Amino acid sequence: MKVLAINGSPRKKWNTAMLLENALEGAASLGAETELIHLYDLTYTGCTSCFACKVKDGKSYGKCAVNDGLAPVLEKIPEADALILGSPIYFGTVSGQMRCFMERLFFPYRTYTKPPRSLFGKKIPTAFIYTMNVSEKQMKEYNYTVHTAQNESLLNHTFGHSETLCSYETLQFPDYSKVIFSYFNPEKRKERRKTVFPKDCEKAFDLGVRMGKASLFEPYE
Ligand SMILES: Cc1cc2nc3c(=O)[nH]c(=O)nc-3n(C[C@H](O)[C@H](O)[C@H](O)COP(=O)(O)O)c2cc1C
C-alpha cells in the first residue's frame, strides 16, 4: 500500500507539513509505504489549456501532456492507494502552487460529458488538510468553506471518498516579536500551539489510519 501526500506550503517543516507527516505516520502504522512531496521544490505551471488530455484517440487522452517538473508527480498518482493534499489558506483559498497542481491533477481525469465521469479507473480514499490563521467561526463567516467543500467534491468525484481536516489559528511565525503583527493575539497563538495543535496532529494521525484501513480492508464504497 502506497500513500502519497502533497504539501502545498512553501514551508517544509511548518503547520501543513507537520499535519501531513502525522497523517502519513498514521498510514505507516498500518504498514503503508509513504511519500511526502513538496510542491515548492518543483518548477511547473497550472493547466496550459493544450487539451491534449481531451483529444479523441490521442496518446495523452486522460493524461496531462505538459512535460515539466510536475510530470513525475502526476505519474505517481495512478500508483497511489490513498492521496492526501495539504495547503495553507492563502487569501481565502489554497496556495498558488496547490491551485496549479490541482488544475493539472483534476482536469485530465474529468471527461467533458454529461454527467462528467472520472477516468482515474479505480477508487482510492483521499483527504485535504488545511491550515489557517482564522478561527473555525471566521472560516465560515469568510466563506472559505465554499472552496473546501468544492475541493472535497472534486476529490470525491475523481478519486473516491474524501475527508477534510482543518487546523485553525495556527502559529504563523517562530518569533512574533520580530514582526509587525497586531491582527491576532500572539500569546494566544503560542498557547494554542502547545494545547490545540498537538490535538490537530492526533486528528491527522487518525485520518491517516482511516485512510490506510480504507485502502487495505474496508473500502468506503
Ligand atoms: C500569502 C499568505 C496569505 C495568507 N492568507 C490567509 C487567509 O486568507 N486566511 C487565513 O486564515 N490565513 C492566511 N494566511 C496564513 C496561513 O494560512 C497560515 O499561517 C498557515 O498555517 C501557514 O501554513 P504553513 O505553516 O504550513 O506554511 C496567509 C499566509 C500567507 C503567507
The ligand as an SDF file (V2000), in Angstrom:
LIG
                    3D

 31 33  0  0  0  0  0  0  0  0999 V2000
    0.3920   34.8580    1.3330 C   0  0  0  0  0  0  0  0  0  0  0  0
   -0.3730   34.4620    2.5560 C   0  0  0  0  0  0  0  0  0  0  0  0
   -1.7570   34.6190    2.5870 C   0  0  0  0  0  0  0  0  0  0  0  0
   -2.4980   34.1930    3.6790 C   0  0  0  0  0  0  0  0  0  0  0  0
   -3.8630   34.3370    3.6560 N   0  0  0  0  0  0  0  0  0  0  0  0
   -4.6040   33.8630    4.6900 C   0  0  0  0  0  0  0  0  0  0  0  0
   -6.0230   33.9610    4.6600 C   0  0  0  0  0  0  0  0  0  0  0  0
   -6.6240   34.4810    3.7370 O   0  0  0  0  0  0  0  0  0  0  0  0
   -6.6970   33.4450    5.7240 N   0  0  0  0  0  0  0  0  0  0  0  0
   -6.0800   32.8400    6.7810 C   0  0  0  0  0  0  0  0  0  0  0  0
   -6.7680   32.3840    7.6920 O   0  0  0  0  0  0  0  0  0  0  0  0
   -4.7300   32.7270    6.8210 N   0  0  0  0  0  0  0  0  0  0  0  0
   -3.9870   33.2240    5.8140 C   0  0  0  0  0  0  0  0  0  0  0  0
   -2.6170   33.0910    5.8330 N   0  0  0  0  0  0  0  0  0  0  0  0
   -1.9680   32.3790    6.9900 C   0  0  0  0  0  0  0  0  0  0  0  0
   -1.6430   30.9190    6.6850 C   0  0  0  0  0  0  0  0  0  0  0  0
   -2.7440   30.2440    6.0840 O   0  0  0  0  0  0  0  0  0  0  0  0
   -1.2900   30.1600    7.9670 C   0  0  0  0  0  0  0  0  0  0  0  0
   -0.2480   30.8190    8.6330 O   0  0  0  0  0  0  0  0  0  0  0  0
   -0.9040   28.7200    7.6500 C   0  0  0  0  0  0  0  0  0  0  0  0
   -0.9900   27.9140    8.7960 O   0  0  0  0  0  0  0  0  0  0  0  0
    0.5110   28.6290    7.0840 C   0  0  0  0  0  0  0  0  0  0  0  0
    0.8200   27.2910    6.7990 O   0  0  0  0  0  0  0  0  0  0  0  0
    2.3300   26.7240    6.9480 P   0  0  0  0  0  0  0  0  0  0  0  0
    2.7300   26.9690    8.3670 O   0  0  0  0  0  0  0  0  0  0  0  0
    2.2220   25.2990    6.6050 O   0  0  0  0  0  0  0  0  0  0  0  0
    3.1700   27.4780    5.9620 O   0  0  0  0  0  0  0  0  0  0  0  0
   -1.8360   33.5760    4.7750 C   0  0  0  0  0  0  0  0  0  0  0  0
   -0.4430   33.4290    4.7590 C   0  0  0  0  0  0  0  0  0  0  0  0
    0.2870   33.8920    3.6790 C   0  0  0  0  0  0  0  0  0  0  0  0
    1.7930   33.7300    3.6610 C   0  0  0  0  0  0  0  0  0  0  0  0
  1  2  1  0
  2  3  1  0
  2 30  2  0
  3  4  2  0
  4  5  1  0
  4 28  1  0
  5  6  2  0
  6  7  1  0
  6 13  1  0
  7  8  2  0
  7  9  1  0
  9 10  1  0
 10 11  2  0
 10 12  1  0
 12 13  2  0
 13 14  1  0
 14 15  1  0
 14 28  1  0
 15 16  1  0
 16 17  1  0
 16 18  1  0
 18 19  1  0
 18 20  1  0
 20 21  1  0
 20 22  1  0
 22 23  1  0
 23 24  1  0
 24 25  2  0
 24 26  1  0
 24 27  1  0
 28 29  2  0
 29 30  1  0
 30 31  1  0
M  END
$$$$
